[in-house]
Structures are given as C-alpha cells and as structure tokens.
Amino acid sequence: MNTKKYIYWEDEGMYIGYLIEYPDYMTQGENTEELQDNLKDIYKELTSGAIPCVRKVSELEV
C-alpha cells in the first residue's frame, strides 16, 4: 500500500484538506474519515489522467 501526506484543518465543523503533492486540489468531509475517503477519491482522479493540466509539487536540488 502506498501512503501520501496531506494537510487538513477544521473550519466551522468541516474538515478541509489537500494532498501535499497536489496543493491546488482541496476537498472536505464532515469528519476525518470522510475527508480521507474524499482525498483518496481525488487522488485517483488526479492520477488517472481524467483531469487535464494537473499541477504537482516537486523538489529541485540547487
């Protein structure tokens, strides 16, 4: 199983978050479990090629 890091916070009773690798694509859930399910769904969509021009975060050694 592959793991991905994500950032999340609670705002007005909802949990909002995004995958660190894809910071432009946020999702939400009523609890952390629903947020994690939604993050998994958005990851599948982002990596399937169904969404054009997906922006990612990478690292550059200088």
Steps between C-alpha positions, in 0.01 A plus 500: 500500500621847410473792744461871427537792739221753529423823678164549672322732738157547651295801395146560618435131569648370172839343442680646199815357352727440204777263402845659538589381150191676356443817707265660245235231543313523832215290629297479820311266729273510802762298693859386444393162363282661233780745421744212451254320272457818294878548482534143368235572237665822385839323486353235270354771275822703493717200413261341251555762231132597507583853617709701252794723598540367855753707697734320739763586759852374443851562633802651330855461624702819443 
